[in-house]
Amino acid sequence: MSHQIHPFRLRRKAILGGATVLATLTATAALAVAQVGGGGPDGTPPGDPPPSNLVTTTCGPTQTSIVKTESSPSTTRSINFVPLPGANTQIVVPAGQSRCVKVLLTAETACRKTNAADFCHVRALADGVPMDPNGAGFQAMDSEDGTASAHAFQWIERLGEGPHIIRIEQRVGNAATTFYKDDWTFDVSLHL
């Protein structure tokens, strides 16, 4: 008795086989494009990854904390870093001493969609100098999504005596993108 394969089954096998080949080719092409022209998943430009910059800072007990909150929304479309309004403060380290300074930013954010993928970035500055971790301008607080959700970043730096200005700055990668912030908390704590 001969075993015959029904024509419908042959057609189904051909379609499934073709779909498997197409999926494999698509995945291979996507991988090749990502390896050749893509940057980091946070919008970092393509190229060799930067060398490790692991920083260890020892902090003692909390001495004081300055906390600001904002429950009114704000937006920016600036591609250059601009201050987050209200997210700044001055601290003073006593003469002859140093303090470990921790900056925590929590916020409800949205990086509103455009036709091109984009990111919304933040950074913390102490006297105009980026604090650690220093993302070289590419610390993505959010990536494009039309809905808001909670996000957070924390930075740290040991500062010497005298007055210091601590502030948060923000930017987008594409001026068509709107970086929305709402219900944020800016917490600057000083530790021995």
FIKOLZA-1660 file (N, C-alpha, C; in steps of 0.1 Angstrom, whole numbers, plus 5000, padded with zeros to 4 digits):
% residues 192
   i   px   py   pz ch aa at
   1 5008 4988 5000  A  M  N
   1 5000 5000 5000  A  M CA
   1 5009 5012 5000  A  M  C
   2 5007 5021 4991  A  S  N
   2 5015 5033 4990  A  S CA
   2 5010 5044 4999  A  S  C
   3 5019 5052 5004  A  H  N
   3 5015 5062 5014  A  H CA
   3 5016 5076 5006  A  H  C
   4 5004 5082 5004  A  Q  N
   4 5004 5094 4997  A  Q CA
   4 5002 5106 5006  A  Q  C
   5 5008 5117 5003  A  I  N
   5 5006 5129 5011  A  I CA
   5 4996 5138 5004  A  I  C
   6 4986 5142 5011  A  H  N
   6 4976 5151 5006  A  H CA
   6 4981 5164 5001  A  H  C
   7 4977 5170 4990  A  P  N
   7 4982 5182 4985  A  P CA
   7 4981 5194 4995  A  P  C
   8 4970 5194 5003  A  F  N
   8 4969 5205 5013  A  F CA
   8 4980 5204 5023  A  F  C
   9 4984 5192 5027  A  R  N
   9 4995 5191 5037  A  R CA
   9 5008 5196 5031  A  R  C
  10 5010 5193 5018  A  L  N
  10 5023 5197 5011  A  L CA
  10 5023 5213 5011  A  L  C
  11 5011 5219 5007  A  R  N
  11 5011 5233 5007  A  R CA
  11 5014 5239 5021  A  R  C
  12 5008 5234 5031  A  R  N
  12 5010 5239 5045  A  R CA
  12 5025 5238 5049  A  R  C
  13 5031 5226 5045  A  K  N
  13 5045 5225 5048  A  K CA
  13 5054 5235 5041  A  K  C
  14 5050 5238 5028  A  A  N
  14 5058 5248 5020  A  A CA
  14 5056 5262 5026  A  A  C
  15 5044 5265 5031  A  I  N
  15 5042 5278 5037  A  I CA
  15 5049 5279 5050  A  I  C
  16 5049 5269 5058  A  L  N
  16 5056 5270 5071  A  L CA
  16 5071 5270 5069  A  L  C
  17 5076 5263 5059  A  G  N
  17 5090 5263 5056  A  G CA
  17 5094 5276 5051  A  G  C
  18 5086 5283 5043  A  G  N
  18 5090 5296 5037  A  G CA
  18 5089 5306 5048  A  G  C
  19 5080 5305 5057  A  A  N
  19 5079 5315 5069  A  A CA
  19 5091 5313 5078  A  A  C
  20 5096 5301 5080  A  T  N
  20 5108 5299 5088  A  T CA
  20 5120 5305 5082  A  T  C
  21 5121 5303 5069  A  V  N
  21 5133 5309 5061  A  V CA
  21 5132 5324 5062  A  V  C
  22 5120 5330 5060  A  L  N
  22 5119 5345 5060  A  L CA
  22 5122 5350 5074  A  L  C
  23 5117 5343 5085  A  A  N
  23 5120 5348 5098  A  A CA
  23 5135 5347 5101  A  A  C
  24 5142 5337 5097  A  T  N
  24 5156 5336 5099  A  T CA
  24 5164 5347 5091  A  T  C
  25 5160 5350 5079  A  L  N
  25 5166 5360 5071  A  L CA
  25 5164 5374 5077  A  L  C
  26 5152 5376 5082  A  T  N
  26 5149 5389 5088  A  T CA
  26 5157 5391 5101  A  T  C
  27 5158 5381 5109  A  A  N
  27 5165 5382 5122  A  A CA
  27 5180 5384 5119  A  A  C
  28 5185 5377 5109  A  T  N
  28 5200 5379 5105  A  T CA
  28 5202 5393 5100  A  T  C
  29 5193 5398 5092  A  A  N
  29 5195 5412 5086  A  A CA
  29 5194 5422 5098  A  A  C
  30 5185 5420 5107  A  A  N
  30 5183 5430 5118  A  A CA
  30 5196 5430 5127  A  A  C
  31 5201 5418 5129  A  L  N
  31 5214 5417 5137  A  L CA
  31 5225 5424 5130  A  L  C
  32 5226 5422 5117  A  A  N
  32 5237 5428 5109  A  A CA
  32 5236 5443 5109  A  A  C
  33 5223 5449 5108  A  V  N
  33 5221 5463 5108  A  V CA
  33 5225 5469 5122  A  V  C
  34 5221 5462 5133  A  A  N
  34 5224 5466 5146  A  A CA
  34 5239 5466 5149  A  A  C
  35 5246 5456 5144  A  Q  N
  35 5260 5456 5146  A  Q CA
  35 5268 5466 5138  A  Q  C
  36 5263 5470 5126  A  V  N
  36 5270 5479 5118  A  V CA
  36 5267 5494 5121  A  V  C
  37 5254 5497 5122  A  G  N
  37 5250 5511 5123  A  G CA
  37 5244 5515 5136  A  G  C
  38 5241 5506 5145  A  G  N
  38 5233 5510 5157  A  G CA
  38 5242 5515 5168  A  G  C
  39 5236 5523 5177  A  G  N
  39 5243 5528 5189  A  G CA
  39 5238 5520 5201  A  G  C
  40 5240 5525 5212  A  G  N
  40 5235 5519 5224  A  G CA
  40 5220 5520 5226  A  G  C
  41 5214 5511 5235  A  P  N
  41 5200 5512 5237  A  P CA
  41 5195 5524 5244  A  P  C
  42 5204 5533 5248  A  D  N
  42 5200 5545 5255  A  D CA
  42 5203 5558 5246  A  D  C
  43 5205 5555 5233  A  G  N
  43 5208 5566 5224  A  G CA
  43 5223 5570 5222  A  G  C
  44 5231 5563 5229  A  T  N
  44 5246 5565 5228  A  T CA
  44 5250 5563 5214  A  T  C
  45 5258 5572 5208  A  P  N
  45 5263 5571 5194  A  P CA
  45 5270 5557 5192  A  P  C
  46 5270 5552 5179  A  P  N
  46 5277 5540 5176  A  P CA
  46 5292 5541 5179  A  P  C
  47 5298 5530 5181  A  G  N
  47 5313 5530 5183  A  G CA
  47 5316 5520 5194  A  G  C
  48 5329 5520 5197  A  D  N
  48 5334 5511 5207  A  D CA
  48 5328 5516 5221  A  D  C
  49 5324 5506 5229  A  P  N
  49 5319 5510 5242  A  P CA
  49 5330 5517 5250  A  P  C
  50 5326 5527 5259  A  P  N
  50 5336 5533 5267  A  P CA
  50 5342 5523 5277  A  P  C
  51 5354 5526 5282  A  P  N
  51 5360 5517 5292  A  P CA
  51 5352 5518 5305  A  P  C
  52 5353 5508 5313  A  S  N
  52 5346 5508 5326  A  S CA
  52 5350 5520 5334  A  S  C
  53 5340 5525 5341  A  N  N
  53 5342 5537 5349  A  N CA
  53 5336 5535 5363  A  N  C
  54 5339 5523 5369  A  L  N
  54 5333 5519 5382  A  L CA
  54 5339 5529 5392  A  L  C
  55 5330 5536 5400  A  V  N
  55 5335 5545 5410  A  V CA
  55 5329 5540 5423  A  V  C
  56 5337 5539 5434  A  T  N
  56 5332 5535 5447  A  T CA
  56 5334 5547 5456  A  T  C
  57 5323 5551 5462  A  T  N
  57 5322 5563 5471  A  T CA
  57 5317 5558 5485  A  T  C
  58 5325 5560 5495  A  T  N
  58 5321 5556 5509  A  T CA
  58 5314 5567 5515  A  T  C
  59 5301 5565 5520  A  C  N
  59 5293 5575 5526  A  C CA
  59 5290 5571 5541  A  C  C
  60 5291 5580 5550  A  G  N
  60 5287 5577 5564  A  G CA
  60 5273 5580 5566  A  G  C
  61 5269 5583 5579  A  P  N
  61 5255 5586 5583  A  P CA
  61 5250 5599 5576  A  P  C
  62 5237 5599 5574  A  T  N
  62 5231 5611 5568  A  T CA
  62 5232 5623 5578  A  T  C
  63 5236 5634 5573  A  Q  N
  63 5237 5646 5581  A  Q CA
  63 5225 5655 5579  A  Q  C
  64 5220 5656 5567  A  T  N
  64 5209 5665 5564  A  T CA
  64 5203 5660 5550  A  T  C
  65 5191 5664 5548  A  S  N
  65 5185 5661 5535  A  S CA
  65 5176 5673 5531  A  S  C
  66 5177 5677 5518  A  I  N
  66 5168 5687 5513  A  I CA
  66 5160 5681 5502  A  I  C
  67 5147 5682 5504  A  V  N
  67 5137 5675 5495  A  V CA
  67 5128 5685 5489  A  V  C
  68 5127 5685 5475  A  K  N
  68 5117 5693 5468  A  K CA
  68 5108 5684 5460  A  K  C
  69 5095 5687 5460  A  T  N
  69 5085 5680 5452  A  T CA
  69 5078 5690 5443  A  T  C
  70 5073 5684 5432  A  E  N
  70 5066 5692 5422  A  E CA
  70 5054 5683 5417  A  E  C
  71 5042 5688 5418  A  S  N
  71 5031 5681 5413  A  S CA
  71 5024 5687 5400  A  S  C
  72 5030 5697 5395  A  S  N
  72 5025 5703 5382  A  S CA
  72 5034 5698 5371  A  S  C
  73 5028 5694 5360  A  P  N
  73 5036 5689 5348  A  P CA
  73 5044 5700 5342  A  P  C
  74 5055 5696 5335  A  S  N
  74 5063 5705 5327  A  S CA
  74 5068 5697 5315  A  S  C
  75 5072 5704 5305  A  T  N
  75 5077 5697 5293  A  T CA
  75 5089 5705 5287  A  T  C
  76 5097 5698 5279  A  T  N
  76 5108 5704 5272  A  T CA
  76 5109 5697 5258  A  T  C
  77 5114 5704 5249  A  R  N
  77 5118 5699 5236  A  R CA
  77 5132 5702 5232  A  R  C
  78 5140 5707 5242  A  S  N
  78 5153 5712 5240  A  S CA
  78 5163 5700 5238  A  S  C
  79 5171 5701 5227  A  I  N
  79 5181 5690 5224  A  I CA
  79 5194 5693 5232  A  I  C
  80 5195 5705 5237  A  N  N
  80 5206 5709 5246  A  N CA
  80 5201 5708 5261  A  N  C
  81 5210 5704 5270  A  F  N
  81 5206 5703 5284  A  F CA
  81 5201 5717 5289  A  F  C
  82 5189 5716 5296  A  V  N
  82 5183 5728 5302  A  V CA
  82 5179 5724 5316  A  V  C
  83 5179 5733 5326  A  P  N
  83 5175 5730 5340  A  P CA
  83 5161 5724 5340  A  P  C
  84 5158 5715 5349  A  L  N
  84 5145 5711 5353  A  L CA
  84 5140 5721 5363  A  L  C
  85 5130 5730 5360  A  P  N
  85 5127 5741 5369  A  P CA
  85 5123 5736 5383  A  P  C
  86 5130 5742 5393  A  G  N
  86 5128 5739 5407  A  G CA
  86 5137 5728 5412  A  G  C
  87 5143 5720 5403  A  A  N
  87 5152 5709 5408  A  A CA
  87 5166 5714 5410  A  A  C
  88 5168 5723 5420  A  N  N
  88 5181 5728 5423  A  N CA
  88 5182 5732 5437  A  N  C
  89 5193 5732 5443  A  T  N
  89 5195 5737 5457  A  T CA
  89 5210 5740 5459  A  T  C
  90 5212 5748 5470  A  Q  N
  90 5226 5751 5474  A  Q CA
  90 5228 5743 5487  A  Q  C
  91 5240 5737 5488  A  I  N
  91 5244 5730 5500  A  I CA
  91 5257 5737 5504  A  I  C
  92 5260 5736 5517  A  V  N
  92 5273 5741 5522  A  V CA
  92 5280 5731 5530  A  V  C
  93 5292 5728 5527  A  V  N
  93 5301 5718 5534  A  V CA
  93 5310 5726 5543  A  V  C
  94 5310 5723 5556  A  P  N
  94 5318 5730 5566  A  P CA
  94 5333 5731 5562  A  P  C
  95 5339 5742 5567  A  A  N
  95 5353 5744 5564  A  A CA
  95 5362 5732 5569  A  A  C
  96 5371 5728 5561  A  G  N
  96 5380 5717 5564  A  G CA
  96 5374 5703 5563  A  G  C
  97 5362 5702 5558  A  Q  N
  97 5355 5689 5557  A  Q CA
  97 5351 5686 5543  A  Q  C
  98 5346 5674 5541  A  S  N
  98 5340 5670 5529  A  S CA
  98 5327 5663 5532  A  S  C
  99 5318 5662 5522  A  R  N
  99 5305 5655 5524  A  R CA
  99 5303 5646 5512  A  R  C
 100 5297 5634 5514  A  C  N
 100 5292 5626 5504  A  C CA
 100 5278 5631 5500  A  C  C
 101 5276 5635 5488  A  V  N
 101 5263 5641 5484  A  V CA
 101 5256 5631 5475  A  V  C
 102 5243 5627 5479  A  K  N
 102 5235 5618 5471  A  K CA
 102 5223 5626 5465  A  K  C
 103 5221 5625 5452  A  V  N
 103 5210 5631 5446  A  V CA
 103 5200 5621 5440  A  V  C
 104 5188 5621 5444  A  L  N
 104 5178 5612 5439  A  L CA
 104 5167 5619 5432  A  L  C
 105 5164 5615 5420  A  L  N
 105 5153 5621 5412  A  L CA
 105 5143 5610 5409  A  L  C
 106 5131 5611 5414  A  T  N
 106 5120 5602 5410  A  T CA
 106 5110 5611 5403  A  T  C
 107 5104 5605 5392  A  A  N
 107 5094 5613 5385  A  A CA
 107 5085 5604 5376  A  A  C
 108 5073 5609 5374  A  E  N
 108 5064 5603 5364  A  E CA
 108 5068 5610 5351  A  E  C
 109 5072 5602 5341  A  T  N
 109 5077 5608 5329  A  T CA
 109 5071 5601 5317  A  T  C
 110 5071 5608 5305  A  A  N
 110 5067 5603 5292  A  A CA
 110 5076 5610 5282  A  A  C
 111 5081 5602 5273  A  C  N
 111 5089 5607 5262  A  C CA
 111 5080 5605 5250  A  C  C
 112 5073 5615 5247  A  R  N
 112 5062 5614 5237  A  R CA
 112 5066 5612 5223  A  R  C
 113 5059 5603 5217  A  K  N
 113 5063 5597 5204  A  K CA
 113 5064 5607 5192  A  K  C
 114 5073 5604 5184  A  T  N
 114 5075 5611 5171  A  T CA
 114 5076 5600 5160  A  T  C
 115 5079 5604 5148  A  N  N
 115 5081 5594 5138  A  N CA
 115 5094 5587 5139  A  N  C
 116 5104 5592 5146  A  A  N
 116 5116 5585 5148  A  A CA
 116 5118 5581 5163  A  A  C
 117 5125 5570 5165  A  A  N
 117 5127 5566 5179  A  A CA
 117 5136 5576 5186  A  A  C
 118 5133 5579 5199  A  D  N
 118 5140 5589 5206  A  D CA
 118 5141 5586 5221  A  D  C
 119 5149 5593 5228  A  F  N
 119 5151 5592 5242  A  F CA
 119 5150 5605 5249  A  F  C
 120 5147 5605 5262  A  C  N
 120 5147 5617 5270  A  C CA
 120 5157 5615 5281  A  C  C
 121 5166 5624 5282  A  H  N
 121 5178 5622 5291  A  H CA
 121 5178 5632 5303  A  H  C
 122 5185 5628 5313  A  V  N
 122 5187 5637 5325  A  V CA
 122 5201 5636 5330  A  V  C
 123 5205 5645 5338  A  R  N
 123 5218 5644 5345  A  R CA
 123 5217 5653 5357  A  R  C
 124 5226 5650 5367  A  A  N
 124 5227 5658 5379  A  A CA
 124 5241 5665 5379  A  A  C
 125 5241 5677 5382  A  L  N
 125 5253 5685 5382  A  L CA
 125 5256 5690 5396  A  L  C
 126 5269 5690 5400  A  A  N
 126 5274 5697 5412  A  A CA
 126 5284 5708 5407  A  A  C
 127 5280 5720 5409  A  D  N
 127 5288 5732 5404  A  D CA
 127 5290 5731 5389  A  D  C
 128 5281 5726 5382  A  G  N
 128 5282 5726 5367  A  G CA
 128 5289 5714 5362  A  G  C
 129 5293 5705 5370  A  V  N
 129 5301 5693 5366  A  V CA
 129 5292 5680 5368  A  V  C
 130 5290 5672 5358  A  P  N
 130 5282 5660 5360  A  P CA
 130 5286 5651 5371  A  P  C
 131 5277 5646 5379  A  M  N
 131 5279 5637 5390  A  M CA
 131 5280 5623 5385  A  M  C
 132 5284 5614 5394  A  D  N
 132 5285 5600 5390  A  D CA
 132 5272 5593 5393  A  D  C
 133 5267 5584 5385  A  P  N
 133 5273 5580 5373  A  P CA
 133 5271 5590 5362  A  P  C
 134 5282 5593 5355  A  N  N
 134 5282 5603 5344  A  N CA
 134 5280 5596 5331  A  N  C
 135 5268 5597 5326  A  G  N
 135 5264 5591 5314  A  G CA
 135 5268 5598 5301  A  G  C
 136 5277 5608 5302  A  A  N
 136 5282 5616 5291  A  A CA
 136 5270 5621 5282  A  A  C
 137 5260 5625 5289  A  G  N
 137 5248 5631 5282  A  G CA
 137 5238 5621 5277  A  G  C
 138 5240 5608 5280  A  F  N
 138 5231 5598 5275  A  F CA
 138 5225 5590 5286  A  F  C
 139 5221 5596 5297  A  Q  N
 139 5214 5588 5308  A  Q CA
 139 5199 5589 5304  A  Q  C
 140 5194 5579 5298  A  A  N
 140 5180 5579 5294  A  A CA
 140 5170 5577 5306  A  A  C
 141 5163 5587 5309  A  M  N
 141 5153 5586 5319  A  M CA
 141 5140 5579 5314  A  M  C
 142 5138 5580 5301  A  D  N
 142 5127 5574 5294  A  D CA
 142 5130 5573 5279  A  D  C
 143 5123 5564 5273  A  S  N
 143 5123 5562 5258  A  S CA
 143 5109 5564 5253  A  S  C
 144 5108 5566 5240  A  E  N
 144 5095 5570 5234  A  E CA
 144 5084 5560 5238  A  E  C
 145 5074 5566 5244  A  D  N
 145 5061 5559 5247  A  D CA
 145 5051 5570 5250  A  D  C
 146 5039 5568 5245  A  G  N
 146 5029 5578 5247  A  G CA
 146 5024 5579 5261  A  G  C
 147 5026 5569 5270  A  T  N
 147 5021 5570 5283  A  T CA
 147 5031 5573 5294  A  T  C
 148 5027 5578 5305  A  A  N
 148 5036 5582 5315  A  A CA
 148 5038 5570 5325  A  A  C
 149 5050 5569 5331  A  S  N
 149 5052 5559 5341  A  S CA
 149 5063 5564 5350  A  S  C
 150 5065 5557 5361  A  A  N
 150 5075 5562 5372  A  A CA
 150 5089 5558 5368  A  A  C
 151 5098 5567 5370  A  H  N
 151 5113 5564 5367  A  H CA
 151 5121 5571 5378  A  H  C
 152 5133 5566 5380  A  A  N
 152 5142 5572 5390  A  A CA
 152 5157 5571 5386  A  A  C
 153 5165 5580 5391  A  F  N
 153 5179 5580 5389  A  F CA
 153 5185 5585 5403  A  F  C
 154 5197 5580 5406  A  Q  N
 154 5205 5585 5417  A  Q CA
 154 5219 5587 5413  A  Q  C
 155 5224 5599 5418  A  W  N
 155 5238 5602 5416  A  W CA
 155 5245 5605 5429  A  W  C
 156 5259 5604 5428  A  I  N
 156 5266 5606 5441  A  I CA
 156 5279 5613 5438  A  I  C
 157 5284 5621 5447  A  E  N
 157 5297 5628 5446  A  E CA
 157 5302 5632 5459  A  E  C
 158 5315 5631 5461  A  R  N
 158 5321 5636 5474  A  R CA
 158 5326 5650 5471  A  R  C
 159 5321 5660 5479  A  L  N
 159 5324 5674 5476  A  L CA
 159 5332 5680 5488  A  L  C
 160 5341 5689 5485  A  G  N
 160 5349 5696 5496  A  G CA
 160 5342 5708 5502  A  G  C
 161 5349 5715 5511  A  E  N
 161 5343 5726 5518  A  E CA
 161 5338 5737 5509  A  E  C
 162 5328 5744 5515  A  G  N
 162 5323 5756 5508  A  G CA
 162 5309 5753 5502  A  G  C
 163 5303 5764 5496  A  P  N
 163 5290 5763 5490  A  P CA
 163 5290 5755 5476  A  P  C
 164 5280 5748 5474  A  H  N
 164 5279 5740 5461  A  H CA
 164 5264 5741 5456  A  H  C
 165 5263 5743 5443  A  I  N
 165 5250 5743 5436  A  I CA
 165 5248 5729 5430  A  I  C
 166 5236 5723 5434  A  I  N
 166 5232 5710 5428  A  I CA
 166 5220 5712 5420  A  I  C
 167 5220 5706 5408  A  R  N
 167 5208 5708 5399  A  R CA
 167 5206 5696 5390  A  R  C
 168 5194 5695 5385  A  I  N
 168 5190 5685 5375  A  I CA
 168 5188 5692 5362  A  I  C
 169 5194 5686 5351  A  E  N
 169 5191 5691 5338  A  E CA
 169 5185 5680 5329  A  E  C
 170 5179 5684 5318  A  Q  N
 170 5171 5675 5310  A  Q CA
 170 5173 5679 5295  A  Q  C
 171 5170 5669 5286  A  R  N
 171 5171 5672 5272  A  R CA
 171 5164 5660 5264  A  R  C
 172 5161 5662 5252  A  V  N
 172 5156 5652 5243  A  V CA
 172 5167 5650 5232  A  V  C
 173 5166 5639 5224  A  G  N
 173 5175 5636 5213  A  G CA
 173 5170 5643 5200  A  G  C
 174 5157 5645 5199  A  N  N
 174 5151 5651 5187  A  N CA
 174 5141 5661 5191  A  N  C
 175 5143 5673 5185  A  A  N
 175 5134 5685 5189  A  A CA
 175 5119 5682 5187  A  A  C
 176 5116 5672 5179  A  A  N
 176 5101 5669 5177  A  A CA
 176 5096 5661 5189  A  A  C
 177 5104 5656 5198  A  T  N
 177 5100 5648 5209  A  T CA
 177 5097 5657 5221  A  T  C
 178 5087 5654 5229  A  T  N
 178 5083 5662 5241  A  T CA
 178 5086 5653 5253  A  T  C
 179 5095 5659 5262  A  F  N
 179 5098 5652 5274  A  F CA
 179 5089 5658 5285  A  F  C
 180 5080 5649 5290  A  Y  N
 180 5070 5653 5300  A  Y CA
 180 5074 5648 5313  A  Y  C
 181 5073 5657 5323  A  K  N
 181 5076 5653 5337  A  K CA
 181 5065 5658 5346  A  K  C
 182 5062 5649 5356  A  D  N
 182 5051 5653 5365  A  D CA
 182 5054 5646 5379  A  D  C
 183 5048 5651 5389  A  D  N
 183 5049 5644 5402  A  D CA
 183 5064 5639 5406  A  D  C
 184 5073 5649 5405  A  W  N
 184 5087 5645 5408  A  W CA
 184 5091 5649 5422  A  W  C
 185 5101 5641 5426  A  T  N
 185 5108 5644 5439  A  T CA
 185 5123 5645 5437  A  T  C
 186 5129 5656 5442  A  F  N
 186 5143 5659 5441  A  F CA
 186 5148 5659 5455  A  F  C
 187 5157 5649 5458  A  D  N
 187 5162 5647 5472  A  D CA
 187 5177 5647 5472  A  D  C
 188 5182 5657 5479  A  V  N
 188 5197 5659 5480  A  V CA
 188 5200 5656 5495  A  V  C
 189 5208 5646 5497  A  S  N
 189 5212 5643 5511  A  S CA
 189 5227 5643 5513  A  S  C
 190 5231 5649 5524  A  L  N
 190 5245 5650 5527  A  L CA
 190 5249 5640 5538  A  L  C
 191 5260 5633 5535  A  H  N
 191 5265 5622 5544  A  H CA
 191 5279 5625 5548  A  H  C
 192 5283 5620 5560  A  L  N
 192 5298 5622 5563  A  L CA
 192 5306 5614 5554  A  L  C
% end
